[in-house]
């Protein structure tokens, strides 16, 4: 048996680095799917354990039922969103075509009211005409139509990539779902830190991942639906589409007020006073406080994070990782906060003792 020396240890570390680098090159195209599979395993692990108990310990059946639950919880909202988007887009396109091709009385009345409002503002000498509006619509819609037409051939390639990502996602998920405790134990064994510190990292990160998905998306759904109800009462057209936008904006720091405040002001300007006031009060008073009520119930204390850090993490993650960065960013921030807490609690204390 060869004696382990510093030279052999260094050589082994080089081999480890090489193996990690080569592995990274191989899995790089599928990192997003792999990360999502880990997040899904963390979130749906309680569901799997309940199903495992109901299925008398049959792992394969429990995994299959968990996958079905995951697909239903994701597919149904996506189909609903697609249906709303397509239906309202077609309705909007038909209405725009009517405005462009016909002398629409509603459009003329709207232009007249806008010009009266502009005239009442000091130092503004600007009037809106039907011709300008139609020209702007055609100028805006033209590039969009051209872009869609030019990129239609990419749909097949994107579909193949999506199927490949889905296969990787499912494969990794069904592999790690039943062995998550063993996986965490492997991480502890590989880590040079004390098991107590490793457990703190694992616990805080998994708690934040669950909290961001459960808290952020549920709160966004509640706020978006509430905003849609106020918009519907106020008589805003295309309310299903605006509700969908409100749900999306509720995921972002500015929230549904990006939609409700302009909608309320617009209604007030054009004579729908009580409807506009209702939407403004509903958005600023009721909808904004839904987060205050639901967050303590959905986000555990272990996953609590300063709102400023959540904001920075969500915005930075959104820019760096795309839409899912809303989850990744705060998870990275909780990793940083946990590291600082461990240093202050353990290593700084040890350093003071040694000195």
C-alpha positions as CSV (number, residue, x, y, z in Angstrom):
1,X,0.0,0.0,0.0
2,X,1.4,3.4,-1.1
3,X,1.9,6.0,1.6
4,X,-0.2,9.1,1.2
5,X,2.1,12.2,1.0
6,X,1.5,15.8,0.2
7,X,2.5,15.1,-3.4
8,X,0.0,12.3,-3.9
9,X,-2.7,14.3,-2.1
10,X,-2.1,17.3,-4.5
11,X,-2.2,14.9,-7.4
12,X,-5.5,13.5,-6.2
13,X,-6.9,17.1,-5.8
14,X,-5.9,17.8,-9.4
15,X,-7.8,14.7,-10.5
16,X,-10.8,15.8,-8.5
17,X,-10.7,19.3,-10.2
18,X,-10.3,17.7,-13.6
19,X,-13.3,15.3,-13.0
20,X,-15.4,18.3,-11.8
21,X,-14.5,20.4,-14.8
22,X,-15.2,17.6,-17.3
23,X,-18.5,16.8,-15.6
24,X,-19.4,20.5,-15.7
25,X,-18.8,20.6,-19.5
26,X,-21.0,17.6,-20.0
27,X,-24.0,18.8,-17.8
28,X,-23.7,22.5,-18.7
29,X,-26.6,22.5,-21.3
30,X,-28.8,20.8,-18.7
31,X,-27.9,22.7,-15.5
32,X,-31.2,24.5,-15.4
33,X,-33.1,21.2,-15.6
34,X,-30.9,19.7,-12.9
35,X,-31.3,22.6,-10.5
36,X,-35.1,22.5,-11.1
37,X,-35.2,18.8,-10.4
38,X,-33.4,19.3,-7.1
39,X,-35.9,22.1,-6.2
40,X,-38.8,19.9,-7.2
41,X,-37.4,17.1,-5.1
42,X,-37.1,19.4,-2.1
43,X,-40.6,20.8,-2.5
44,X,-42.4,17.5,-3.4
45,X,-40.5,15.3,-0.9
46,X,-43.3,15.6,1.7
47,X,-45.9,14.6,-1.0
48,X,-43.7,11.6,-1.9
49,X,-43.4,10.5,1.8
50,X,-47.2,10.6,2.3
51,X,-47.8,8.6,-0.9
52,X,-45.1,6.1,0.1
53,X,-47.0,5.6,3.4
54,X,-50.3,5.1,1.5
55,X,-48.7,2.8,-1.0
56,X,-47.4,0.5,1.8
57,X,-43.7,1.3,0.9
58,X,-43.9,0.7,-2.9
59,X,-41.3,3.2,-4.1
60,X,-42.0,3.0,-7.8
61,X,-45.7,3.6,-7.4
62,X,-45.1,6.5,-5.0
63,X,-42.7,8.1,-7.4
64,X,-45.1,7.7,-10.3
65,X,-48.0,9.3,-8.3
66,X,-45.6,12.1,-7.2
67,X,-44.8,12.8,-10.8
68,X,-48.5,12.9,-11.7
69,X,-49.1,15.3,-8.8
70,X,-46.2,17.5,-10.0
71,X,-47.4,17.5,-13.6
72,X,-51.0,18.3,-12.6
73,X,-49.9,21.1,-10.3
74,X,-47.7,22.6,-13.1
75,X,-49.6,21.6,-16.3
76,X,-53.0,22.8,-15.3
77,X,-51.9,26.4,-14.5
78,X,-49.8,26.5,-17.7
79,X,-52.7,25.4,-19.9
80,X,-54.9,27.9,-18.2
81,X,-52.4,30.7,-18.8
82,X,-52.0,29.6,-22.4
83,X,-55.7,29.5,-23.0
84,X,-56.2,33.0,-21.4
85,X,-53.3,34.5,-23.4
86,X,-54.4,33.1,-26.7
87,X,-58.1,33.9,-26.3
88,X,-57.5,37.4,-25.1
89,X,-54.8,38.1,-27.7
90,X,-57.2,37.0,-30.5
91,X,-59.9,39.2,-29.0
92,X,-57.5,42.2,-28.7
93,X,-56.3,41.6,-32.3
94,X,-59.9,41.6,-33.6
95,X,-60.7,44.8,-31.7
96,X,-57.6,46.5,-33.0
97,X,-58.5,45.5,-36.5
98,X,-61.9,47.0,-36.0
99,X,-60.3,50.3,-34.9
100,X,-58.0,50.4,-37.9
101,X,-60.6,49.4,-40.6
102,X,-63.7,51.2,-39.2
103,X,-64.6,54.7,-38.0
104,X,-65.1,53.5,-34.5
105,X,-67.3,55.8,-32.3
106,X,-65.8,54.5,-29.1
107,X,-62.3,55.4,-30.3
108,X,-63.4,58.8,-31.4
109,X,-65.0,59.4,-28.0
110,X,-61.9,58.2,-26.2
111,X,-59.7,60.6,-28.3
112,X,-62.0,63.5,-27.6
113,X,-61.9,62.8,-23.8
114,X,-58.1,62.5,-23.9
115,X,-57.7,65.8,-25.8
116,X,-60.0,67.6,-23.3
117,X,-57.8,66.3,-20.5
118,X,-54.6,67.4,-22.3
119,X,-56.1,70.8,-22.9
120,X,-56.7,71.3,-19.1
121,X,-53.0,70.7,-18.4
122,X,-50.9,74.0,-18.4
123,X,-48.0,74.4,-20.8
124,X,-49.0,71.4,-22.9
125,X,-50.0,72.0,-26.5
126,X,-50.6,68.6,-27.9
127,X,-53.6,66.9,-29.4
128,X,-54.2,63.2,-30.3
129,X,-55.7,62.2,-33.6
130,X,-57.2,58.9,-34.8
131,X,-54.6,58.8,-37.6
132,X,-51.7,59.1,-35.2
133,X,-53.1,56.3,-33.0
134,X,-53.6,53.9,-36.0
135,X,-50.1,54.7,-37.4
136,X,-48.5,54.0,-34.0
137,X,-50.5,50.7,-33.7
138,X,-49.4,49.6,-37.2
139,X,-45.8,50.7,-36.5
140,X,-45.7,48.7,-33.3
141,X,-47.5,45.6,-34.5
142,X,-45.5,45.3,-37.8
143,X,-42.1,44.4,-36.2
144,X,-43.8,42.0,-33.8
145,X,-45.5,40.2,-36.7
146,X,-42.2,40.1,-38.7
147,X,-40.3,38.7,-35.7
148,X,-42.8,35.9,-35.2
149,X,-42.8,35.1,-38.9
150,X,-39.0,35.0,-39.1
151,X,-38.7,32.8,-36.0
152,X,-41.4,30.4,-36.8
153,X,-38.8,27.8,-38.1
154,X,-37.2,27.7,-34.7
155,X,-40.3,26.2,-33.1
156,X,-39.3,22.7,-34.0
157,X,-35.8,23.0,-32.6
158,X,-37.1,24.6,-29.4
159,X,-39.5,21.7,-29.0
160,X,-36.7,19.2,-29.3
161,X,-34.7,21.0,-26.7
162,X,-37.7,21.3,-24.4
163,X,-38.3,17.6,-24.6
164,X,-34.6,16.8,-23.9
165,X,-34.7,19.1,-20.9
166,X,-37.9,17.5,-19.6
167,X,-36.3,14.0,-19.9
168,X,-33.3,15.2,-17.9
169,X,-35.5,16.8,-15.3
170,X,-37.7,13.7,-14.8
171,X,-34.6,11.3,-14.8
172,X,-32.8,13.3,-12.1
173,X,-36.0,13.8,-10.1
174,X,-36.9,10.2,-9.9
175,X,-33.3,9.3,-9.0
176,X,-32.9,11.7,-6.1
177,X,-36.5,11.8,-4.7
178,X,-36.2,8.6,-2.7
179,X,-32.6,9.0,-1.7
180,X,-32.5,12.6,-0.5
181,X,-31.5,11.8,3.1
182,X,-28.6,9.7,1.7
183,X,-27.7,12.5,-0.6
184,X,-27.5,15.0,2.2
185,X,-25.4,12.5,4.2
186,X,-23.0,12.2,1.3
187,X,-22.7,16.0,1.3
188,X,-22.0,16.0,5.1
189,X,-19.4,13.2,4.6
190,X,-17.6,15.2,1.8
191,X,-17.7,18.4,3.7
192,X,-14.8,19.2,6.1
193,X,-17.2,21.2,8.3
194,X,-18.8,19.8,11.4
195,X,-22.0,17.9,10.7
196,X,-24.0,20.4,12.8
197,X,-22.8,23.2,10.5
198,X,-23.6,21.2,7.4
199,X,-27.1,20.5,8.7
200,X,-27.6,24.2,9.3
201,X,-26.7,25.0,5.7
202,X,-29.0,22.2,4.4
203,X,-31.9,23.2,6.6
204,X,-31.7,26.9,5.8
205,X,-31.3,26.4,2.1
206,X,-34.1,23.8,1.7
207,X,-36.4,26.0,3.9
208,X,-35.8,29.0,1.8
209,X,-36.4,27.0,-1.5
210,X,-39.7,25.8,-0.1
211,X,-40.6,29.2,1.2
212,X,-39.9,31.0,-2.0
213,X,-41.9,28.6,-4.1
214,X,-44.8,28.2,-1.6
215,X,-44.8,31.8,-0.4
216,X,-43.9,33.8,-3.4
217,X,-46.0,32.0,-6.0
218,X,-49.1,31.5,-3.7
219,X,-49.0,35.2,-2.6
220,X,-48.6,36.3,-6.2
221,X,-51.5,34.2,-7.3
222,X,-53.7,35.6,-4.4
223,X,-52.7,39.2,-5.2
224,X,-53.2,38.7,-9.0
225,X,-56.7,37.1,-8.6
226,X,-57.7,39.8,-6.1
227,X,-56.5,42.5,-8.5
228,X,-58.5,40.8,-11.3
229,X,-61.6,41.0,-9.2
230,X,-61.3,44.7,-8.7
231,X,-60.5,45.3,-12.3
232,X,-63.6,43.3,-13.3
233,X,-65.8,45.3,-10.9
234,X,-64.3,48.5,-12.4
235,X,-65.3,47.4,-15.9
236,X,-61.7,47.1,-17.3
237,X,-61.7,45.2,-20.6
238,X,-59.6,42.1,-21.2
239,X,-59.7,41.4,-17.5
240,X,-58.4,37.8,-17.8
241,X,-55.3,39.0,-19.5
242,X,-54.8,41.8,-17.0
243,X,-55.2,39.3,-14.2
244,X,-52.5,37.2,-15.7
245,X,-50.2,40.2,-15.9
246,X,-51.0,41.1,-12.3
247,X,-49.9,37.6,-11.2
248,X,-46.6,38.0,-13.1
249,X,-46.0,41.5,-11.7
250,X,-46.8,40.3,-8.2
251,X,-43.7,38.2,-8.4
252,X,-41.6,41.4,-8.8
253,X,-40.9,44.0,-6.2
254,X,-43.2,46.7,-7.6
255,X,-46.2,44.3,-7.5
256,X,-49.7,44.6,-9.0
257,X,-49.7,48.4,-8.5
258,X,-47.9,48.6,-11.8
259,X,-51.3,47.6,-13.3
260,X,-53.9,48.8,-10.8
261,X,-52.6,52.4,-10.3
262,X,-52.5,53.3,-14.0
263,X,-55.9,51.5,-14.5
264,X,-57.5,53.4,-11.7
265,X,-56.1,56.8,-12.8
266,X,-57.2,56.2,-16.4
267,X,-60.8,55.3,-15.3
268,X,-61.0,58.5,-13.2
269,X,-59.7,60.7,-16.1
270,X,-62.3,59.3,-18.5
271,X,-65.2,59.8,-16.1
272,X,-65.5,56.4,-14.3
273,X,-64.9,58.0,-10.9
274,X,-66.1,55.4,-8.4
275,X,-64.6,52.5,-10.5
276,X,-61.2,54.2,-10.6
277,X,-61.2,55.0,-6.9
278,X,-62.3,51.4,-6.1
279,X,-59.4,50.0,-8.1
280,X,-56.9,52.4,-6.5
281,X,-58.1,51.7,-2.9
282,X,-58.3,48.0,-3.6
283,X,-54.7,47.9,-5.0
284,X,-53.0,50.2,-2.4
285,X,-54.9,49.1,0.7
286,X,-56.3,45.6,0.3
287,X,-54.1,43.8,-2.3
288,X,-50.8,45.2,-0.9
289,X,-51.7,43.8,2.6
290,X,-52.3,40.3,1.3
291,X,-48.6,39.8,1.5
292,X,-48.6,40.9,5.1
293,X,-51.3,38.4,6.0
294,X,-50.1,35.4,4.1
295,X,-46.3,35.6,4.4
296,X,-46.1,34.7,8.1
297,X,-48.3,31.6,7.5
298,X,-46.4,30.5,4.4
299,X,-42.8,31.4,5.1
300,X,-41.2,29.7,8.2
301,X,-39.0,31.6,10.6
302,X,-36.0,29.6,9.5
303,X,-36.3,31.0,5.9
304,X,-36.9,34.6,7.0
305,X,-34.7,37.1,5.2
306,X,-34.4,40.8,5.3
307,X,-36.8,42.3,2.7
308,X,-33.9,44.3,1.2
309,X,-31.9,41.1,0.7
310,X,-34.9,39.4,-0.8
311,X,-35.4,42.3,-3.2
312,X,-31.7,42.4,-4.3
313,X,-31.6,38.6,-4.6
314,X,-34.8,38.4,-6.7
315,X,-33.8,41.2,-9.0
316,X,-30.2,40.0,-9.4
317,X,-31.4,36.4,-9.9
318,X,-34.0,37.5,-12.4
319,X,-31.3,39.3,-14.5
320,X,-28.7,36.5,-14.2
321,X,-30.8,33.3,-14.4
322,X,-34.1,34.5,-16.0
323,X,-37.6,34.0,-14.6
324,X,-36.5,31.2,-12.2
325,X,-33.9,33.6,-10.7
326,X,-36.7,34.9,-8.6
327,X,-36.2,31.7,-6.6
328,X,-32.4,31.2,-7.1
329,X,-31.5,34.7,-6.0
330,X,-33.0,34.6,-2.5
331,X,-31.7,31.1,-2.0
332,X,-28.1,32.4,-2.8
333,X,-28.7,35.3,-0.4
334,X,-29.8,32.9,2.5
335,X,-26.6,30.9,1.7
336,X,-24.6,34.1,2.3
337,X,-26.4,35.0,5.4
338,X,-26.0,31.5,6.9
339,X,-22.3,31.6,6.2
340,X,-22.0,35.0,8.0
341,X,-24.0,33.6,10.9
342,X,-21.8,30.5,11.2
343,X,-18.7,32.6,11.1
344,X,-20.0,34.9,13.9
345,X,-21.3,32.1,16.0
346,X,-18.4,29.5,15.7
347,X,-15.2,30.7,13.9
348,X,-15.0,34.2,15.3
349,X,-15.6,32.9,18.8
350,X,-12.8,30.3,18.3
351,X,-10.5,32.9,17.0
352,X,-11.1,35.1,20.1
353,X,-10.4,32.1,22.4
354,X,-7.2,31.2,20.5
355,X,-6.0,34.8,20.8
